[in-house]
Amino acid sequence: MITKQYNPSQLEVEIAKAIKELAPEIEGKLSQFKIINVEDKIKADNPMVRIKLTDNDNDQHEVVLKIIQKPDQV
């Protein structure tokens, strides 16, 4: 399928939503971190998922995932 819109593309949006929905499973894979909040900017030019976490010492951390689909190679 040829992508006609990239900003954001349907694939970018669906992957960002999937990551947000999978947060509980992702947390289960982390050895010493607990996810306390997941924010998304699905409609941004490049969708973003921001994950806020705490560790065993209650220090807060933040991971930001920016989803970027490369243009199709025609």
C-alpha distance (Angstrom), angle and dihedral (degrees) to the residues before:
residue distance angle dihedral
M1 . . .
I2 3.78 . .
T3 3.80 113.3 .
K4 3.79 110.7 -129.9
Q5 3.80 98.9 178.9
Y6 3.81 124.3 42.7
N7 3.77 104.2 169.5
P8 2.95 90.5 93.1
S9 3.77 107.2 -10.4
Q10 3.79 122.0 -155.7
L11 3.82 89.3 -115.0
E12 3.81 92.4 53.2
V13 3.80 91.3 50.0
E14 3.81 94.3 47.1
I15 3.81 93.0 48.6
A16 3.82 91.7 48.7
K17 3.81 90.6 50.3
A18 3.81 91.4 47.2
I19 3.81 92.1 51.9
K20 3.80 90.7 50.7
E21 3.81 92.0 48.4
L22 3.82 91.3 48.0
A23 3.82 93.8 54.3
P24 3.85 93.5 109.5
E25 3.81 91.4 52.9
I26 3.81 91.6 44.7
E27 3.80 89.9 52.2
G28 3.80 89.0 53.8
K29 3.81 89.1 59.0
L30 3.82 93.6 52.7
S31 3.80 115.2 93.6
Q32 3.80 101.1 -151.4
F33 3.79 108.4 4.6
K34 3.78 133.7 92.2
I35 3.80 121.2 -159.0
I36 3.79 109.0 -128.6
N37 3.80 99.9 173.9
V38 3.79 140.9 5.7
E39 3.79 120.0 -162.5
D40 3.76 127.0 -177.6
K41 3.76 137.7 -164.2
I42 3.79 97.4 -162.8
K43 3.80 97.3 166.0
A44 3.81 95.5 50.1
D45 3.80 119.8 116.4
N46 3.80 86.2 -99.9
P47 3.81 109.3 18.5
M48 3.78 115.4 -120.3
V49 3.79 134.4 -157.2
R50 3.82 117.6 -161.7
I51 3.80 116.0 -163.0
K52 3.81 119.5 -165.8
L53 3.78 116.9 -161.8
T54 3.78 142.6 174.4
D55 3.78 126.1 -146.3
N56 3.80 130.9 -146.1
D57 3.83 89.7 -81.1
N58 3.82 91.3 52.3
D59 3.81 90.7 -111.9
Q60 3.78 111.2 149.9
H61 3.79 122.6 -126.3
E62 3.78 133.9 -179.7
V63 3.80 131.4 -152.8
V64 3.80 121.0 -169.6
L65 3.79 121.2 -160.9
K66 3.79 117.3 -166.1
I67 3.79 113.0 -165.5
I68 3.81 114.3 -144.5
Q69 3.77 124.5 174.5
K70 3.78 114.1 -155.5
P71 3.82 115.1 -131.7
D72 3.79 117.0 -94.3
Q73 3.79 115.0 -95.1
V74 3.81 105.3 -125.4
